[in-house]
């Protein structure tokens, strides 16, 4: 992002604690009651009036944070924000939430305010999984115009839980402030991620170890088409432990080579690789007679992802050891890929663990060697001189393709000699669809025909995953949500051969829109080109398609006797300024054979665009979809 994110970093050093009064609770200014919309984000359904938190420690150096949140409901849709869920890390009782209290304020209709207290019986704890729980409560008497306010305390066992502070949310925030005191003998590095046109106030207090961060008037960050992780764009401050200055002083990871060395020697990471996995020799030994390293790699990869089940969690360290995951035939994502690395090495393949930040987790900043930037482990391997990026949890992606979740990301190969940061992208393979339709228009205004769809590379992966796991919903992508298209004789070819295109063949029929003697024929049947994704005039995030794209849609239709073409959309070619996107359409009517022939091609030669390029991209898509919405009109003679 060109102007979107600026980084500021500094060091926090602890010293004696200074107490700070918690912000006033229960005082509602008149302007908050009178507010009808957010002045800087007028489409918002609700607005956070204030989110303030103060973090400190007790004598046992537990991290104790007091929160106060106040927000207002602006529209009917915003009432969902009165349902509060406070998520926390509950494994081994690391964090607890208590001292919850709240009020809801409403206009009493006479210019005054009436309030209602949150009842203790409305607050309860809910387990999410073995790692996380949440405290849940709902405010009564919520309506448009309500202001809700609540406070709570978070207690963590240590400062290892010091997490990012998010100034920005999916609804606008008028004021966000975070204040923290660092424990004695520890140093924390922090960095601030923000747009350079947003003001940030940082207030260190000399001699106290306290520092405060404050931002105001932050628009909401809503989900945007083809955006990466939300936190890549969120205005936030990020903390990481950097040093301990006690009896045994220690500097924590300061460089990427430091991180690689520490990970390589870690008992729950690097030292796990090469462990003897009982019974693996019966599978590995016969493979060593294979001539091709690539063949060995494929077989080991398929063996692991077929025989070791993913438990649904992502992780980096194997706390119970990969022997346990191997024995149980189940583990988290990191454990399964550490098993894959071990077996590949045993089979004679060069392989290393690779820390990744999947696209929905966030981008890696090369300037900051923070382990928290990564969320799991994949496998990096070299066979017959070719590099492979493998995820043994992914059942859909073949070994010769890069998994979608790490396309256009930065990864860290953990190897002391040849490891380091690498950029992962794919300039060879792309999303490729070829659609061919042959049919007839019947005298009663129906279209009947045959469809052949061939999906290659990343299109094959996405379509096959949807076809296997969401079959009924997948068919609706062809029939339409209303079922207006009827499909018959649906066949799938090459489902189990990942080197060949996934192909669908089927027959279809549907009614066409008609007015009097005129019948309208769409020009973009059965393609992914259904809706323009870029309608909003505001864009925070970069656009990341993930891969390049090539879509070809061809059809040949025969018109019934007694009809003529009344309107034939013109042939067009549309190219953007840097020629990275091209759209072309050719429509021909063969009057002698009463045949309509249409060819539509869309090509994206670039997979990423900066937020600054959004206006031009939006304009191109508007023109393209205007053309796609044009219809052929035929008229009865």
LOSETOR-58473 format. One record per residue (C-alpha): z, y, x; residue in one letter. Coordinates in steps of 0.5 Angstrom, whole numbers, padded with zeros to 4 digits, always signed. Example, Ala and Ser with C-alpha at 12.3 -4.5 7.8 and 13.67 -1.06 7.14 Angstrom:
REM LOSETOR-58473
+0016-0009+0025A/+0014-0002+0027S/
This chain:
REM LOSETOR-58473
+0000+0000+0000X/-0002+0006+0003X/+0003+0011+0000X/+0007+0007-0004X/+0012+0004+0001X/+0016+0008+0006X/+0021+0004+0011X/+0028+0007+0013X/+0032+0003+0018X/+0039+0004+0021X/+0046+0001+0023X/+0052+0000+0019X/+0059+0000+0023X/+0065-0002+0020X/+0072+0002+0020X/+0078+0004+0016X/+0077+0004+0009X/+0077+0010+0004X/+0078+0009-0003X/+0073+0012-0008X/+0074+0014-0015X/+0070+0010-0020X/+0065+0014-0024X/+0068+0016-0031X/+0067+0011-0037X/+0067+0013-0044X/+0064+0020-0043X/+0058+0021-0047X/+0054+0028-0046X/+0050+0031-0051X/+0044+0031-0048X/+0044+0023-0048X/+0045+0023-0055X/+0040+0027-0057X/+0035+0024-0052X/+0029+0021-0056X/+0024+0019-0050X/+0025+0018-0043X/+0022+0025-0040X/+0018+0022-0034X/+0016+0015-0037X/+0015+0016-0045X/+0012+0009-0046X/+0019+0006-0044X/+0023+0002-0050X/+0030+0004-0047X/+0032+0007-0041X/+0038+0006-0036X/+0042+0013-0036X/+0046+0011-0030X/+0047+0004-0026X/+0053+0006-0021X/+0057+0001-0016X/+0062+0001-0011X/+0063-0005-0006X/+0069-0006-0002X/+0073-0011+0001X/+0080-0014+0000X/+0085-0016+0006X/+0081-0023+0006X/+0075-0019+0007X/+0072-0022+0001X/+0066-0017-0002X/+0069-0014-0008X/+0064-0010-0012X/+0065-0006-0019X/+0059-0004-0023X/+0058+0001-0029X/+0052+0001-0033X/+0050+0005-0038X/+0043+0005-0042X/+0040+0008-0049X/+0035+0004-0054X/+0029+0008-0055X/+0025+0004-0059X/+0025-0002-0063X/+0023-0007-0058X/+0028-0004-0053X/+0034-0007-0057X/+0033-0014-0053X/+0037-0010-0047X/+0043-0010-0051X/+0043-0017-0049X/+0046-0017-0043X/+0046-0023-0038X/+0049-0022-0031X/+0047-0028-0026X/+0051-0030-0020X/+0052-0035-0015X/+0057-0040-0017X/+0056-0046-0013X/+0063-0048-0009X/+0066-0042-0013X/+0062-0037-0008X/+0062-0031-0013X/+0066-0030-0020X/+0065-0024-0025X/+0071-0022-0029X/+0074-0015-0032X/+0068-0014-0037X/+0069-0009-0042X/+0064-0005-0046X/+0063+0000-0051X/+0057+0002-0056X/+0056+0009-0058X/+0052+0011-0064X/+0051+0018-0068X/+0055+0018-0074X/+0050+0022-0078X/+0054+0028-0078X/+0053+0030-0071X/+0059+0026-0068X/+0059+0020-0064X/+0062+0013-0067X/+0064+0008-0062X/+0065+0000-0062X/+0069-0004-0057X/+0066-0010-0054X/+0070-0016-0056X/+0073-0021-0051X/+0071-0027-0055X/+0063-0024-0055X/+0063-0025-0047X/+0062-0032-0044X/+0060-0036-0038X/+0054-0040-0038X/+0051-0045-0033X/+0044-0044-0031X/+0044-0050-0025X/+0048-0053-0020X/+0047-0046-0016X/+0047-0040-0021X/+0051-0039-0027X/+0051-0032-0032X/+0056-0028-0036X/+0053-0027-0043X/+0055-0022-0048X/+0051-0018-0054X/+0053-0011-0057X/+0054-0011-0064X/+0051-0006-0069X/+0045-0004-0064X/+0040+0000-0067X/+0035+0005-0064X/+0039+0011-0061X/+0045+0007-0059X/+0048+0008-0052X/+0051+0002-0049X/+0056+0002-0043X/+0059-0004-0039X/+0063-0005-0033X/+0065-0011-0029X/+0067-0014-0022X/+0064-0018-0018X/+0068-0022-0012X/+0064-0026-0007X/+0068-0030-0002X/+0065-0026+0004X/+0060-0021+0006X/+0054-0026+0007X/+0053-0025-0001X/+0051-0017+0001X/+0045-0017-0003X/+0039-0012-0004X/+0041-0006-0008X/+0035-0005-0013X/+0034+0003-0015X/+0028+0001-0020X/+0028-0004-0026X/+0023-0005-0031X/+0025+0000-0035X/+0026+0007-0032X/+0033+0009-0029X/+0035+0016-0029X/+0041+0015-0024X/+0042+0009-0019X/+0048+0010-0014X/+0050+0004-0009X/+0056+0005-0004X/+0059+0000+0001X/+0064-0001+0006X/+0063-0005+0012X/+0068-0010+0014X/+0071-0009+0021X/+0068-0012+0027X/+0061-0013+0024X/+0055-0009+0024X/+0050-0009+0018X/+0042-0007+0019X/+0039-0004+0013X/+0032-0002+0011X/+0030+0002+0005X/+0024+0001+0001X/+0021+0007-0003X/+0015+0011-0005X/+0015+0017+0000X/+0014+0022-0006X/+0021+0019-0009X/+0027+0023-0006X/+0033+0018-0003X/+0040+0021-0002X/+0043+0017+0004X/+0051+0020+0005X/+0055+0016+0011X/+0062+0018+0011X/+0064+0019+0018X/+0070+0015+0020X/+0070+0011+0014X/+0065+0005+0014X/+0062+0008+0008X/+0055+0009+0006X/+0052+0011-0001X/+0045+0011-0003X/+0042+0015-0009X/+0036+0016-0013X/+0034+0019-0019X/+0029+0019-0024X/+0025+0013-0023X/+0020+0010-0027X/+0020+0003-0030X/+0016-0002-0026X/+0013-0006-0031X/+0009-0013-0030X/+0002-0011-0028X/-0004-0016-0027X/-0006-0019-0021X/+0001-0016-0018X/+0005-0020-0012X/+0012-0020-0013X/+0016-0015-0016X/+0020-0013-0011X/+0014-0011-0006X/+0014-0005-0010X/+0021-0004-0013X/+0025+0002-0010X/+0031-0002-0006X/+0035-0002+0000X/+0036-0009+0004X/+0042-0011+0008X/+0042-0016+0014X/+0048-0018+0018X/+0046-0016+0025X/+0052-0017+0030X/+0060-0019+0030X/+0064-0015+0035X/+0071-0020+0035X/+0074-0024+0040X/+0067-0028+0041X/+0062-0023+0040X/+0055-0025+0038X/+0049-0021+0036X/+0045-0024+0031X/+0037-0025+0030X/+0034-0019+0033X/+0027-0021+0034X/+0022-0027+0031X/+0023-0031+0038X/+0030-0031+0037X/+0029-0033+0030X/+0025-0039+0032X/+0030-0041+0037X/+0036-0041+0033X/+0032-0045+0027X/+0029-0050+0032X/+0036-0051+0035X/+0040-0051+0028X/+0043-0057+0026X/+0040-0057+0018X/+0033-0055+0020X/+0030-0056+0027X/+0035-0062+0029X/+0033-0065+0023X/+0026-0066+0025X/+0025-0073+0029X/+0030-0076+0025X/+0029-0084+0024X/+0027-0085+0017X/+0029-0092+0015X/+0023-0096+0013X/+0017-0091+0015X/+0015-0095+0021X/+0012-0100+0016X/+0007-0094+0013X/+0006-0090+0020X/+0005-0096+0025X/-0002-0098+0021X/-0004-0091+0021X/-0004-0090+0029X/-0011-0095+0029X/-0015-0089+0025X/-0020-0086+0029X/-0020-0079+0025X/-0013-0075+0026X/-0015-0072+0019X/-0016-0078+0016X/-0008-0080+0018X/-0006-0073+0016X/-0009-0074+0009X/-0006-0080+0008X/+0001-0078+0011X/+0001-0072+0006X/-0001-0076+0000X/+0004-0081+0001X/+0010-0076+0002X/+0008-0072-0004X/+0007-0078-0008X/+0013-0082-0006X/+0018-0076-0006X/+0020-0072-0012X/+0022-0065-0012X/+0028-0063-0015X/+0026-0056-0018X/+0029-0052-0012X/+0027-0048-0006X/+0030-0048+0000X/+0030-0047+0008X/+0036-0051+0010X/+0037-0059+0009X/+0045-0058+0008X/+0045-0066+0007X/+0040-0068+0012X/+0033-0070+0011X/+0035-0078+0011X/+0039-0077+0005X/+0033-0074+0001X/+0029-0079+0004X/+0034-0084+0002X/+0034-0081-0005X/+0027-0080-0006X/+0028-0073-0008X/+0030-0066-0005X/+0028-0059-0005X/+0022-0056-0003X/+0024-0055+0005X/+0027-0062+0005X/+0021-0065+0003X/+0016-0061+0008X/+0021-0062+0014X/+0020-0070+0012X/+0013-0069+0012X/+0013-0065+0019X/+0017-0071+0021X/+0012-0077+0019X/+0006-0073+0021X/+0009-0072+0028X/+0011-0080+0028X/+0004-0081+0026X/+0001-0077+0033X/-0001-0071+0029X/+0001-0064+0032X/+0006-0061+0026X/+0011-0056+0025X/+0015-0053+0020X/+0013-0046+0017X/+0017-0041+0014X/+0013-0038+0008X/+0015-0033+0003X/+0011-0035-0003X/+0007-0029-0007X/+0012-0029-0012X/+0018-0028-0007X/+0015-0022-0004X/+0011-0020+0003X/+0014-0021+0010X/+0015-0014+0014X/+0013-0016+0021X/+0018-0010+0024X/+0024-0014+0021X/+0026-0021+0023X/+0030-0022+0017X/+0031-0029+0015X/+0032-0027+0008X/+0024-0025+0007X/+0022-0032+0007X/+0024-0037+0001X/+0022-0044+0003X/+0019-0048+0008X/+0011-0051+0008X/+0008-0055+0014X/+0003-0053+0019X/-0001-0058+0022X/-0007-0059+0027X/-0012-0065+0026X/-0018-0066+0030X/-0018-0058+0032X/-0017-0056+0025X/-0011-0052+0022X/-0008-0054+0016X/-0003-0051+0011X/+0001-0056+0007X/+0006-0056+0002X/+0008-0063+0000X/+0011-0061-0007X/+0004-0058-0009X/+0001-0064-0013X/-0006-0060-0014X/-0008-0057-0008X/-0012-0062-0003X/-0010-0062+0004X/-0017-0058+0006X/-0015-0052+0002X/-0009-0047+0003X/-0004-0047-0003X/-0005-0041-0008X/+0002-0039-0007X/+0001-0037+0000X/-0006-0034+0000X/-0006-0027+0003X/+0001-0028+0006X/+0005-0028+0013X/+0008-0034+0015X/+0013-0036+0021X/+0011-0042+0025X/+0017-0045+0028X/+0015-0047+0035X/+0018-0044+0041X/+0012-0045+0045X/+0006-0043+0040X/+0010-0041+0034X/+0010-0034+0031X/+0008-0030+0025X/+0001-0032+0022X/-0003-0029+0017X/-0006-0034+0012X/-0012-0032+0008X/-0018-0036+0006X/-0025-0033+0008X/-0029-0039+0007X/-0027-0042+0000X/-0027-0038-0007X/-0026-0039-0014X/-0033-0042-0016X/-0035-0043-0024X/-0042-0045-0026X/-0043-0045-0033X/-0049-0047-0037X/-0050-0047-0044X/-0056-0050-0048X/-0056-0049-0056X/-0060-0047-0062X/-0058-0042-0067X/-0059-0045-0074X/-0062-0042-0080X/-0055-0041-0083X/-0052-0037-0078X/-0049-0042-0073X/-0049-0044-0066X/-0050-0051-0064X/-0050-0054-0057X/-0048-0057-0050X/-0044-0054-0045X/-0044-0056-0038X/-0038-0053-0033X/-0037-0054-0026X/-0031-0051-0022X/-0030-0051-0015X/-0025-0050-0010X/-0020-0045-0013X/-0023-0046-0020X/-0022-0053-0019X/-0015-0053-0017X/-0013-0048-0023X/-0017-0052-0028X/-0015-0059-0026X/-0007-0056-0026X/-0008-0053-0033X/-0012-0059-0036X/-0007-0064-0034X/+0000-0060-0035X/-0002-0056-0041X/-0008-0060-0045X/-0008-0057-0052X/-0007-0050-0049X/-0013-0051-0044X/-0017-0053-0050X/-0016-0047-0054X/-0019-0043-0048X/-0025-0046-0050X/-0024-0046-0058X/-0021-0039-0058X/-0013-0038-0061X/-0016-0038-0068X/-0020-0045-0067X/-0026-0041-0069X/-0030-0046-0064X/-0031-0053-0066X/-0031-0058-0060X/-0034-0065-0060X/-0035-0070-0054X/-0030-0067-0049X/-0031-0071-0042X/-0028-0069-0035X/-0031-0072-0029X/-0029-0072-0022X/-0022-0071-0024X/-0019-0076-0018X/-0024-0074-0013X/-0021-0067-0010X/-0028-0066-0005X/-0032-0066-0011X/-0033-0060-0017X/-0028-0061-0023X/-0034-0062-0029X/-0033-0061-0036X/-0038-0063-0041X/-0038-0062-0049X/-0041-0061-0055X/-0040-0055-0059X/-0041-0051-0066X/-0039-0044-0069X/-0041-0039-0074X/-0044-0032-0071X/-0042-0026-0074X/-0047-0023-0079X/-0048-0017-0083X/-0054-0018-0089X/-0060-0020-0085X/-0057-0019-0078X/-0054-0024-0074X/-0050-0022-0067X/-0050-0027-0061X/-0045-0026-0056X/-0047-0026-0048X/-0041-0029-0045X/-0039-0036-0048X/-0034-0040-0045X/-0033-0036-0039X/-0026-0033-0036X/-0029-0026-0037X/-0026-0025-0044X/-0021-0019-0043X/-0021-0013-0038X/-0014-0014-0035X/-0014-0006-0032X/-0013-0002-0038X/-0007+0002-0036X/-0008+0008-0033X/-0002+0008-0028X/-0001+0003-0022X/+0005+0002-0018X/+0002-0005-0014X/-0003-0007-0010X/-0008-0012-0013X/-0008-0019-0010X/-0013-0023-0013X/-0011-0029-0008X/-0018-0031-0007X/-0026-0029-0007X/-0029-0030-0014X/-0036-0033-0016X/-0038-0034-0023X/-0045-0036-0026X/-0046-0036-0033X/-0053-0038-0036X/-0055-0040-0043X/-0061-0042-0046X/-0062-0041-0054X/-0067-0043-0059X/-0068-0038-0065X/-0069-0041-0072X/-0076-0040-0075X/-0076-0033-0079X/-0072-0029-0075X/-0074-0024-0069X/-0070-0021-0064X/-0068-0014-0066X/-0063-0012-0060X/-0064-0014-0053X/-0059-0012-0048X/-0062-0009-0042X/-0062-0012-0036X/-0057-0009-0031X/-0054-0009-0024X/-0047-0006-0022X/-0044-0005-0015X/-0038-0002-0013X/-0038+0003-0007X/-0036-0002-0002X/-0041-0007-0005X/-0035-0012-0005X/-0036-0013-0013X/-0042-0014-0016X/-0044-0015-0023X/-0051-0017-0026X/-0054-0019-0032X/-0061-0021-0034X/-0063-0023-0041X/-0070-0025-0043X/-0073-0027-0050X/-0079-0032-0050X/-0083-0030-0056X/-0088-0036-0056X/-0082-0041-0055X/-0077-0037-0059X/-0072-0038-0053X/-0067-0033-0051X/-0065-0034-0043X/-0059-0030-0041X/-0056-0030-0034X/-0049-0027-0032X/-0046-0027-0025X/-0040-0024-0022X/-0038-0024-0015X/-0032-0021-0012X/-0033-0021-0004X/-0026-0018-0003X/-0019-0021-0005X/-0014-0015-0004X/-0015-0008-0006X/-0010-0002-0005X/-0006+0001-0011X/-0010+0008-0008X/-0017+0004-0010X/-0014+0002-0017X/-0018+0008-0021X/-0025+0006-0018X/-0023-0001-0019X/-0021+0001-0026X/-0028+0005-0027X/-0032-0001-0025X/-0028-0006-0030X/-0029-0002-0036X/-0037-0001-0035X/-0037-0009-0033X/-0033-0010-0040X/-0037-0005-0044X/-0044-0009-0042X/-0040-0016-0043X/-0038-0014-0050X/-0046-0012-0052X/-0049-0017-0056X/-0056-0020-0058X/-0058-0018-0065X/-0063-0022-0069X/-0066-0021-0076X/-0069-0025-0081X/-0076-0023-0082X/
